[in-house]
Amino acid sequence: MPLRDKEVIEALSPIREPADETPKPLLLAAIEAAAQVRPEEAPLILADFAESPDEEIVEAAQEALAMAEGLSDEDDLDQDDEDLDDDDDDRF
């Protein structure tokens, strides 16, 4: 069952304002989730993590940013396809 937006936002709270005691596996999972759930917002959400002193966090942030860019590009292509479909309907 997909998470609703409110649940997703709550799940991402450790990444938006991580506490020092946030378990690292949870933080890494939240970084990955941010890219999948909010690809357009990922650069803003993940910017600080890309400059972390922890190499594992930096790597996770960079991978998530690349994934978010790919997902965002797919969304743009899907929107272009929908626009073309709408134009086809106008001809009839």
C-alpha positions as CSV (number, residue, x, y, z in Angstrom):
1,M,0.0,0.0,0.0
2,P,1.6,3.3,-1.0
3,L,2.3,5.9,1.7
4,R,0.2,9.0,1.7
5,D,2.0,12.4,1.4
6,K,1.7,13.1,5.1
7,E,3.3,9.8,6.0
8,V,6.0,10.3,3.5
9,I,6.8,13.8,4.9
10,E,6.9,12.3,8.4
11,A,9.2,9.5,7.3
12,L,11.5,12.1,5.8
13,S,11.7,14.2,8.9
14,P,15.0,12.7,10.0
15,I,16.6,13.9,6.8
16,R,15.2,17.4,6.9
17,E,16.4,18.0,10.5
18,P,18.6,15.1,11.4
19,A,19.4,14.7,15.1
20,D,22.8,13.6,16.1
21,E,21.3,10.4,17.5
22,T,19.5,9.5,14.2
23,P,20.7,6.0,13.4
24,K,22.9,6.0,10.3
25,P,21.0,3.2,8.5
26,L,17.8,5.3,9.0
27,L,19.5,8.4,7.7
28,L,20.8,6.5,4.6
29,A,17.4,5.1,3.9
30,A,15.8,8.5,4.2
31,I,18.3,10.0,1.8
32,E,17.4,7.4,-0.8
33,A,13.7,7.8,-0.1
34,A,13.9,11.6,-0.6
35,A,15.2,11.1,-4.1
36,Q,12.4,8.7,-5.0
37,V,9.5,10.5,-3.3
38,R,10.4,14.1,-4.0
39,P,12.8,14.1,-6.9
40,E,12.2,17.8,-7.7
41,E,13.0,18.8,-4.1
42,A,15.9,16.4,-3.7
43,P,18.7,18.9,-4.5
44,L,17.5,21.2,-1.8
45,I,16.8,18.5,0.7
46,L,20.1,16.6,0.1
47,A,22.5,19.5,-0.4
48,D,23.9,19.5,3.1
49,F,24.5,15.7,3.0
50,A,26.6,16.0,-0.1
51,E,29.1,18.0,2.0
52,S,29.0,15.7,5.0
53,P,32.3,14.7,6.6
54,D,31.0,11.1,6.5
55,E,31.9,9.5,3.1
56,E,29.1,7.0,3.2
57,I,26.6,9.8,3.6
58,V,28.2,11.8,0.8
59,E,28.1,8.8,-1.5
60,A,24.4,8.1,-0.6
61,A,23.5,11.8,-1.2
62,Q,25.3,11.8,-4.6
63,E,23.6,8.6,-5.7
64,A,20.3,9.9,-4.5
65,L,20.8,13.1,-6.4
66,A,21.6,11.3,-9.6
67,M,18.6,9.1,-9.2
68,A,16.4,12.1,-8.5
69,E,17.7,13.8,-11.7
70,G,16.8,10.6,-13.7
71,L,13.3,10.4,-12.1
72,S,12.7,14.1,-12.8
73,D,13.8,13.6,-16.4
74,E,11.4,10.7,-16.7
75,D,8.6,12.9,-15.3
76,D,9.4,15.6,-17.9
77,L,9.3,13.0,-20.7
78,D,6.0,11.6,-19.4
79,Q,4.5,15.1,-19.3
80,D,5.8,15.7,-22.9
81,D,4.0,12.5,-24.0
82,E,0.8,13.6,-22.3
83,D,1.0,17.0,-24.0
84,L,1.4,15.3,-27.4
85,D,-1.6,13.0,-26.6
86,D,-3.6,16.1,-25.8
87,D,-2.6,17.7,-29.1
88,D,-3.7,14.6,-31.0
89,D,-7.1,14.7,-29.3
90,D,-7.6,18.3,-30.5
91,R,-7.4,17.3,-34.1
92,F,-10.5,15.2,-34.0
